[in-house]
Amino acid sequence: MSNSKLLAALCYFSVFFSPLLVPVIVYFVSGDREVKHHAKRSFVSHLVPVILLIAGLIIFSFSMFSYTNNMNGMMGGNFGFWQLTPFLFMLIYGLLLLAILIWNVFQGIKVLR
């Protein structure tokens, strides 16, 4: 097994211990084109959950603002869209994170073969 395959697989497996740092370091340190390709792919796959987490924080902010507006207004028992959105987001985010984790493990094993 060559060092380039191990480096490329390490980029994918780094989702467990250092998701964004390892692919960036390998991309800039390695001179092999194939390793750089895998480092770039793994970096993008590790970046997707971070971007979604930022979007989730924004959604959570809107839902909290909506909740405080409902508390200041009428005290109705309606459960609006913005109150339900964080729960939907957590469900979608969890499923997507699991899919990305499985994809990274699959790609890491595929590179090692």
C-alpha positions in Angstrom: 0.0 0.0 0.0 1.4 3.3 -1.0 1.7 6.5 1.1 -0.5 8.4 -1.4 -3.4 6.0 -0.8 -3.0 6.2 3.0 -3.0 10.0 2.8 -6.1 10.1 0.6 -7.9 7.7 2.9 -6.8 9.7 5.9 -8.5 12.7 4.5 -11.8 10.9 4.4 -11.4 9.2 7.8 -10.5 12.6 9.4 -14.2 13.2 9.7 -13.9 11.4 13.1 -11.1 13.5 14.6 -10.3 16.7 12.7 -12.7 17.2 9.8 -11.6 20.5 8.3 -7.9 20.7 9.3 -6.5 17.4 7.9 -7.8 17.7 4.3 -6.5 21.3 4.0 -3.1 20.4 5.3 -2.8 17.4 3.0 -4.0 19.4 0.1 -1.3 22.0 0.5 1.5 19.6 1.6 1.1 16.8 -0.8 2.4 17.1 -4.3 0.5 14.1 -5.7 -2.4 15.1 -7.9 -4.6 12.1 -6.9 -4.1 12.9 -3.2 -5.0 16.6 -3.8 -8.2 15.5 -5.6 -9.3 13.3 -2.6 -8.3 16.0 -0.1 -10.5 18.5 -2.0 -13.5 16.1 -2.1 -13.2 15.2 1.5 -12.9 18.9 2.5 -16.1 19.8 0.7 -17.9 16.8 2.3 -16.7 18.0 5.7 -17.6 21.6 5.0 -21.3 20.8 4.2 -22.3 20.1 7.8 -20.6 23.3 9.0 -22.5 25.4 6.5 -25.7 23.7 7.4 -25.0 24.3 11.1 -24.6 28.0 10.5 -27.9 27.9 8.6 -29.4 26.1 11.5 -28.3 28.8 13.9 -29.9 31.4 11.7 -33.2 29.3 11.6 -33.0 28.9 15.4 -32.6 32.7 15.8 -35.7 33.3 13.7 -37.7 30.8 15.6 -36.7 32.3 18.9 -37.6 35.8 17.6 -41.0 34.4 16.4 -41.6 32.8 19.8 -40.9 36.0 21.7 -43.3 37.9 19.4 -46.0 35.3 20.1 -45.4 35.7 23.8 -45.7 39.5 23.6 -48.9 39.3 21.4 -51.8 37.0 22.0 -51.2 33.9 24.0 -52.8 31.6 21.5 -52.1 27.9 21.4 -51.1 27.9 17.8 -47.7 26.2 17.0 -46.4 28.1 14.0 -44.0 27.3 11.3 -41.0 29.0 13.0 -41.5 27.1 16.2 -41.5 23.8 14.3 -38.6 24.6 12.1 -35.8 23.8 14.6 -37.1 20.3 15.1 -37.4 19.7 11.4 -33.9 21.1 10.9 -32.4 18.8 13.6 -34.0 15.8 11.9 -32.8 16.7 8.4 -29.3 17.7 9.8 -28.9 14.4 11.7 -29.9 12.4 8.6 -27.6 14.3 6.4 -24.7 14.1 8.8 -25.1 10.3 9.0 -25.2 10.1 5.2 -22.0 12.2 5.0 -20.3 10.1 7.6 -21.2 6.9 5.8 -20.1 8.4 2.5 -16.7 9.4 3.9 -16.1 6.0 5.4 -17.1 4.3 2.1 -14.8 6.6 0.1 -11.9 6.0 2.5 -12.3 2.2 2.2 -12.6 2.6 -1.6 -9.3 4.5 -1.8 -7.5 1.9 0.3 -8.5 -1.0 -2.1 
